[in-house]
Amino acid sequence: MARLSYEQLLAENQRLQQRVAKLEEQVRHLTAQLQEALRVTKRQAAPFSQGPPMANPNSPGRKAGAHYGPKAHRPIPTRPPDEVIDVPLPEVCPNCGGPTAEDHTAEQYQAEIPRRPIIRRFDLHIGHCQRCGKRIQPRHRLQTSDALGAAASQIGPDGQSAIVHLNKHAGLSQGKIADLFTRMVGIPITPSGVCHVMLRAARRCEPIYQRILASVPQAPWIVPDETGWRIGGRLAWMHGFVTPTATVYHIARGRGYEVAESIIGERYSGRMIHDGWSSYDKFVFALHQQCLDHLLRRCKALLAVAVTGAVLFPRQVRQLLLDSLDLRDRRDDGQLSPPGVAVAVGRLESRLDRMLCWIKTHPDNERLAKHLVERLASLCCWSSSCIDTCS
């Protein structure tokens, strides 16, 4: 092995020192991000996780001028008031004690939350058929159950709708809903009672859910995705399927092809827009489209931790994706003719080919490039209308 000269050793030393400096900078950057992430997990509320206040913040509220927008106010109720309260003029002035004289009467309106619950009693005239002897129990449209005896006291339809809305839309737990109903509305209910109300609502909605489920395989395009879920504290998956007319959620223990196949059907031949999860590749009759939003988020995550030259590749990939979406918008606005779209698509594909030919020295960039190579066929659909669902 040949000995290195003094000049070669000095150059190698300088190169190693520069490399060490870059690695130290990367370690400091990642350490700061790790510490911030750990601090966020210990904070109790979102307002305290926004970082230090700005040095020169903008004044709060909307700005005066042409861009202020409409000055909204509560409209006067259109239906007659349920309660009219007369507020007489005092006989003497509260300021000096002199006599007062009425000039006119002004009206003020107020909308209030009803604090006294409505209690209904249904007198059910129960009988039997004189021919077959079968018991007959009638049911009013406001009844939510046919139960009698120990289960004869129930929550009304509006109350049950409010429980489902507070849990599924507002995100309140069963315990908080029970506390709200007991303290604010005046209807005592336990967390288990709230849970039973939601289960009964789910059973009533089951036929509608099945009809929506049956419409998914008929859609011209589908965007499937999955995310982690918990069933009784154990890992499961929530699968989502978005179509032009429906959004379906399905909870399952597994994440594989079998779950998606049970919803979509193995012979689905429409367009599937997804993140590249290998299970979706098994739908061999479908036309696959890479979801650009997943790629944009991946580039954003890489740029958040990349230093020095490692930022170049995810930055250029991100710009390529944004340019493809801009091409989609100009095509839809009629700014480009079909030949012009074809030329622009060719330029995008050439840019992508050149980017993928570069040697990547950063492992995360190499993984992103490998993913793009594997998904090249489903990625180069810049001019397709399906890209509308990926932005």
C-alpha positions as CSV (number, residue, x, y, z in Angstrom):
1,M,0.0,0.0,0.0
2,A,1.5,3.3,-1.1
3,R,2.2,5.9,1.6
4,L,0.4,9.2,1.4
5,S,2.3,12.4,1.1
6,Y,2.1,15.2,3.7
7,E,-0.1,17.3,1.3
8,Q,-2.4,14.3,0.8
9,L,-2.7,13.7,4.5
10,L,-3.4,17.4,5.1
11,A,-6.1,17.4,2.4
12,E,-7.7,14.2,3.8
13,N,-7.6,15.7,7.3
14,Q,-9.4,18.9,6.1
15,R,-12.0,16.8,4.3
16,L,-12.7,14.8,7.4
17,Q,-12.9,17.9,9.6
18,Q,-15.5,19.4,7.2
19,R,-17.4,16.1,7.3
20,V,-17.3,16.1,11.1
21,A,-18.5,19.7,11.2
22,K,-21.5,18.8,9.0
23,L,-22.4,15.8,11.1
24,E,-22.1,17.8,14.3
25,E,-24.5,20.4,12.8
26,Q,-26.9,17.7,11.8
27,V,-26.8,16.2,15.3
28,R,-27.5,19.6,16.9
29,H,-30.4,20.1,14.5
30,L,-31.9,16.7,15.2
31,T,-31.3,17.0,18.9
32,A,-33.2,20.3,19.0
33,Q,-36.1,18.8,17.1
34,L,-36.1,15.8,19.4
35,Q,-36.2,18.0,22.5
36,E,-39.0,20.1,21.1
37,A,-41.0,16.9,20.2
38,L,-40.5,15.6,23.8
39,R,-41.6,18.9,25.3
40,V,-44.8,18.9,23.1
41,T,-45.8,15.5,24.5
42,K,-45.7,16.9,28.0
43,R,-47.8,20.0,27.3
44,Q,-51.4,20.0,28.4
45,A,-53.1,22.0,25.7
46,A,-52.5,23.1,22.2
47,P,-52.2,26.9,22.9
48,F,-49.0,26.2,24.9
49,S,-47.3,24.3,22.0
50,Q,-47.0,27.2,19.5
51,G,-43.5,28.3,20.4
52,P,-42.4,31.7,21.7
53,P,-44.5,34.8,20.8
54,M,-43.6,36.8,17.7
55,A,-41.5,39.9,18.1
56,N,-43.9,42.1,16.0
57,P,-47.2,40.3,15.9
58,N,-50.1,41.6,13.7
59,S,-52.9,43.3,15.5
60,P,-55.8,40.9,16.2
61,G,-59.1,41.0,14.5
62,R,-60.1,41.8,10.9
63,K,-58.6,44.9,9.2
64,A,-60.7,47.9,8.3
65,G,-61.3,48.7,4.7
66,A,-62.6,47.1,1.6
67,H,-61.4,43.6,2.6
68,Y,-63.2,43.7,6.0
69,G,-66.1,41.7,4.8
70,P,-69.8,41.8,5.9
71,K,-70.4,43.1,9.4
72,A,-72.6,40.2,10.7
73,H,-75.0,40.4,13.5
74,R,-77.7,38.2,15.0
75,P,-80.9,38.5,13.0
76,I,-84.2,39.2,14.6
77,P,-86.1,35.9,15.2
78,T,-88.8,35.3,12.6
79,R,-91.2,33.3,14.8
80,P,-93.2,34.8,17.7
81,P,-91.3,34.8,21.1
82,D,-92.1,32.0,23.6
83,E,-91.8,34.5,26.4
84,V,-92.3,38.3,26.6
85,I,-90.9,40.1,29.6
86,D,-91.9,43.7,30.3
87,V,-89.2,45.9,31.7
88,P,-90.9,49.1,33.1
89,L,-89.2,52.5,33.4
90,P,-88.2,53.3,36.9
91,E,-90.3,55.9,38.6
92,V,-87.3,58.0,39.6
93,C,-84.0,58.7,37.9
94,P,-81.2,56.5,39.2
95,N,-78.8,59.4,38.7
96,C,-80.4,62.3,40.4
97,G,-83.7,60.9,41.9
98,G,-85.9,63.1,39.8
99,P,-89.3,61.9,38.2
100,T,-89.2,60.1,34.9
101,A,-91.3,60.2,31.7
102,E,-91.6,57.4,29.1
103,D,-90.6,58.3,25.5
104,H,-91.0,55.1,23.6
105,T,-90.7,51.2,23.9
106,A,-87.7,49.4,22.4
107,E,-87.5,45.7,21.7
108,Q,-84.6,43.4,22.4
109,Y,-84.5,39.6,21.6
110,Q,-82.6,36.8,23.3
111,A,-82.1,33.2,22.4
112,E,-81.5,30.9,25.4
113,I,-80.8,27.3,26.1
114,P,-83.8,25.4,27.6
115,R,-82.7,24.2,31.0
116,R,-85.9,22.3,31.8
117,P,-86.1,19.0,30.0
118,I,-89.3,18.0,28.2
119,I,-90.9,14.9,30.0
120,R,-93.2,12.9,27.8
121,R,-95.4,10.0,28.8
122,F,-96.8,7.6,26.3
123,D,-100.0,5.8,27.3
124,L,-99.8,2.7,25.2
125,H,-103.1,0.9,24.6
126,I,-101.9,-2.6,24.4
127,G,-104.2,-5.4,23.2
128,H,-104.4,-8.6,21.2
129,C,-105.8,-9.9,17.9
130,Q,-109.2,-11.6,18.5
131,R,-108.4,-14.0,15.6
132,C,-104.8,-15.2,16.3
133,G,-104.4,-14.0,19.8
134,K,-101.1,-12.2,19.1
135,R,-100.2,-9.4,21.4
136,I,-100.3,-5.9,19.8
137,Q,-98.4,-2.9,21.1
138,P,-98.7,0.4,19.2
139,R,-95.8,2.8,18.7
140,H,-95.8,6.6,18.3
141,R,-93.3,8.2,15.9
142,L,-91.5,10.0,18.8
143,Q,-90.8,6.7,20.7
144,T,-87.2,5.5,20.5
145,S,-87.9,2.0,21.9
146,D,-90.6,-0.5,22.6
147,A,-89.2,-1.4,26.0
148,L,-91.4,-1.4,29.1
149,G,-91.0,-2.2,32.8
150,A,-87.5,-1.4,34.1
151,A,-86.4,0.0,30.7
152,A,-89.5,2.2,30.3
153,S,-87.6,5.5,30.9
154,Q,-85.6,6.5,27.9
155,I,-83.9,9.4,26.1
156,G,-85.9,11.1,23.3
157,P,-84.9,11.3,19.7
158,D,-83.5,14.8,19.8
159,G,-81.5,13.9,22.9
160,Q,-80.1,10.8,21.3
161,S,-79.2,12.7,18.2
162,A,-77.4,15.3,20.3
163,I,-75.4,12.5,22.1
164,V,-74.2,11.0,18.8
165,H,-73.3,14.5,17.5
166,L,-71.3,15.4,20.6
167,N,-69.3,12.2,20.4
168,K,-68.8,11.7,16.6
169,H,-68.5,15.4,15.6
170,A,-67.4,17.3,18.7
171,G,-65.2,14.5,20.0
172,L,-66.6,14.4,23.5
173,S,-66.1,11.2,25.5
174,Q,-69.0,9.3,27.0
175,G,-68.2,10.6,30.5
176,K,-68.1,14.3,29.3
177,I,-71.4,13.8,27.5
178,A,-73.0,12.3,30.6
179,D,-71.7,15.2,32.7
180,L,-73.0,17.8,30.2
181,F,-76.5,16.2,30.0
182,T,-76.7,16.0,33.8
183,R,-75.4,19.4,34.7
184,M,-76.6,21.6,31.8
185,V,-79.6,19.9,30.3
186,G,-81.0,18.4,33.5
187,I,-81.3,14.9,32.1
188,P,-79.3,12.4,34.3
189,I,-77.5,9.7,32.3
190,T,-74.5,7.5,32.9
191,P,-71.5,7.0,30.6
192,S,-72.8,3.5,29.9
193,G,-76.2,4.9,29.0
194,V,-74.5,7.2,26.5
195,C,-72.7,4.2,25.0
196,H,-75.9,2.3,24.6
197,V,-77.6,5.3,22.9
198,M,-74.7,5.4,20.3
199,L,-74.9,1.6,19.8
200,R,-78.7,1.8,19.1
201,A,-78.1,4.7,16.7
202,A,-75.5,2.6,14.9
203,R,-77.9,-0.3,14.5
204,R,-80.5,2.0,13.0
205,C,-77.9,3.4,10.6
206,E,-76.7,0.0,9.5
207,P,-79.0,-0.4,6.4
208,I,-77.9,3.0,5.2
209,Y,-74.2,2.1,5.7
210,Q,-74.7,-1.1,3.8
211,R,-76.2,0.8,0.8
212,I,-73.2,3.3,0.8
213,L,-70.8,0.3,1.1
214,A,-72.4,-1.3,-2.0
215,S,-71.9,1.9,-4.0
216,V,-68.1,1.8,-3.6
217,P,-67.3,-0.9,-6.3
218,Q,-69.4,1.1,-8.8
219,A,-67.4,4.3,-8.5
220,P,-65.2,5.4,-11.4
221,W,-62.3,6.2,-9.0
222,I,-61.5,5.3,-5.4
223,V,-59.0,6.7,-2.9
224,P,-58.3,4.0,-0.3
225,D,-56.2,4.6,2.8
226,E,-55.7,3.1,6.2
227,T,-54.6,4.3,9.6
228,G,-53.9,2.8,13.0
229,W,-56.9,2.1,15.3
230,R,-57.6,0.5,18.6
231,I,-60.3,-2.1,19.5
232,G,-60.4,-2.8,23.2
233,G,-56.8,-1.4,23.5
234,R,-55.5,-3.8,20.8
235,L,-54.0,-2.7,17.5
236,A,-56.4,-2.6,14.5
237,W,-56.8,-0.5,11.4
238,M,-59.4,2.0,10.1
239,H,-59.7,1.7,6.3
240,G,-61.1,4.7,4.4
241,F,-62.5,4.6,0.9
242,V,-63.4,7.9,-0.8
243,T,-65.4,8.0,-4.1
244,P,-67.0,10.9,-6.0
245,T,-70.2,10.4,-4.0
246,A,-69.4,8.6,-0.8
247,T,-66.9,8.2,2.0
248,V,-66.8,4.8,3.8
249,Y,-64.9,3.8,6.9
250,H,-64.3,0.2,7.9
251,I,-62.6,-1.0,11.1
252,A,-60.7,-4.3,10.8
253,R,-58.0,-6.3,12.6
254,G,-55.9,-6.5,9.5
255,R,-54.4,-4.1,7.0
256,G,-53.9,-6.4,4.0
257,Y,-55.5,-7.0,0.7
258,E,-58.3,-9.1,2.0
259,V,-59.9,-6.1,3.8
260,A,-59.8,-3.8,0.8
261,E,-61.0,-6.7,-1.5
262,S,-64.1,-7.3,0.7
263,I,-65.1,-3.6,0.1
264,I,-63.9,-2.9,-3.5
265,G,-64.1,-6.4,-5.1
266,E,-61.1,-8.1,-6.7
267,R,-62.2,-7.2,-10.3
268,Y,-62.5,-3.5,-9.7
269,S,-61.4,-1.9,-13.0
270,G,-61.7,1.8,-12.2
271,R,-59.0,4.2,-11.1
272,M,-57.3,3.7,-7.6
273,I,-55.4,6.7,-6.1
274,H,-53.3,5.6,-3.2
275,D,-50.0,6.0,-1.4
276,G,-48.3,3.0,-2.9
277,W,-49.1,0.4,-0.2
278,S,-48.3,-3.0,-1.7
279,S,-51.7,-4.5,-0.9
280,Y,-53.4,-2.2,-3.4
281,D,-51.1,-3.4,-6.2
282,K,-53.0,-6.7,-6.1
283,F,-56.0,-5.1,-7.8
284,V,-54.6,-6.0,-11.2
285,F,-57.6,-4.8,-13.2
286,A,-57.5,-1.3,-11.8
287,L,-55.6,1.7,-13.2
288,H,-53.3,2.9,-10.4
289,Q,-52.5,6.6,-9.6
290,Q,-49.9,7.7,-7.1
291,C,-51.4,10.1,-4.5
292,L,-49.4,13.3,-4.8
293,D,-50.4,14.5,-1.4
294,H,-48.6,11.6,0.3
295,L,-45.5,12.5,-1.7
296,L,-45.7,16.1,-0.8
297,R,-46.0,15.3,2.9
298,R,-43.1,12.9,2.6
299,C,-40.9,15.7,1.0
300,K,-42.0,18.1,3.7
301,A,-40.9,15.6,6.4
302,L,-37.5,15.1,4.7
303,L,-36.9,18.9,4.3
304,A,-37.7,19.3,8.0
305,V,-34.6,17.3,9.0
306,A,-32.3,17.6,6.0
307,V,-29.1,19.7,6.1
308,T,-26.7,20.9,3.4
309,G,-26.9,19.1,0.1
310,A,-29.6,16.6,1.4
311,V,-32.3,19.2,0.9
312,L,-31.8,19.4,-2.9
313,F,-33.6,16.2,-3.9
314,P,-36.8,16.5,-1.8
315,R,-37.0,20.2,-2.7
316,Q,-36.8,19.4,-6.4
317,V,-39.3,16.5,-6.1
318,R,-41.7,18.8,-4.2
319,Q,-41.4,21.5,-6.9
320,L,-42.0,19.0,-9.6
321,L,-45.2,17.8,-7.9
322,L,-46.4,21.4,-7.5
323,D,-45.7,22.1,-11.1
324,S,-47.8,19.1,-12.1
325,L,-50.7,20.4,-10.1
326,D,-50.3,23.8,-11.7
327,L,-50.4,22.1,-15.1
328,R,-53.6,20.4,-14.0
329,D,-55.2,23.7,-13.0
330,R,-54.2,25.5,-16.3
331,R,-55.6,22.5,-18.3
332,D,-58.9,22.6,-16.4
333,D,-59.1,26.4,-16.9
334,G,-58.7,26.0,-20.7
335,Q,-55.4,27.8,-20.8
336,L,-53.7,24.9,-22.6
337,S,-54.7,22.9,-25.7
338,P,-54.3,19.1,-25.7
339,P,-51.0,19.3,-27.7
340,G,-49.8,21.9,-25.2
341,V,-50.7,19.6,-22.3
342,A,-48.8,16.7,-24.0
343,V,-45.7,18.9,-24.4
344,A,-45.8,20.0,-20.8
345,V,-46.3,16.4,-19.6
346,G,-43.2,15.3,-21.6
347,R,-41.1,18.0,-19.9
348,L,-42.3,16.9,-16.5
349,E,-41.4,13.3,-17.2
350,S,-38.0,14.3,-18.5
351,R,-37.3,16.3,-15.3
352,L,-38.3,13.3,-13.3
353,D,-36.0,11.0,-15.2
354,R,-33.0,13.3,-14.7
355,M,-33.7,13.6,-11.0
356,L,-33.9,9.9,-10.6
357,C,-30.6,9.3,-12.4
358,W,-28.6,11.3,-9.8
359,I,-26.6,9.4,-7.2
360,K,-28.2,10.0,-3.7
361,T,-25.8,10.1,-0.8
362,H,-28.6,10.5,1.9
363,P,-30.4,7.2,2.8
364,D,-33.8,8.9,3.1
365,N,-33.4,10.5,-0.3
366,E,-32.4,7.1,-1.7
367,R,-35.5,5.5,-0.3
368,L,-37.7,8.3,-1.8
369,A,-36.0,7.8,-5.2
370,K,-36.5,4.1,-5.0
371,H,-40.2,4.6,-4.2
372,L,-40.6,7.0,-7.2
373,V,-38.9,4.5,-9.5
374,E,-41.2,1.7,-8.4
375,R,-44.2,3.9,-8.8
376,L,-43.1,5.5,-12.1
377,A,-46.0,4.0,-14.1
378,S,-48.6,5.2,-11.6
379,L,-46.9,8.6,-11.1
380,C,-46.6,9.8,-14.7
381,C,-50.4,10.6,-15.1
382,W,-49.9,14.3,-14.8
383,S,-52.6,15.1,-17.4
384,S,-55.3,12.8,-16.0
385,S,-58.4,14.1,-14.3
386,C,-57.8,11.8,-11.4
387,I,-55.1,14.1,-10.1
388,D,-57.9,16.3,-8.8
389,T,-58.3,13.9,-5.9
390,C,-54.6,14.0,-5.0
391,S,-54.1,17.7,-4.4
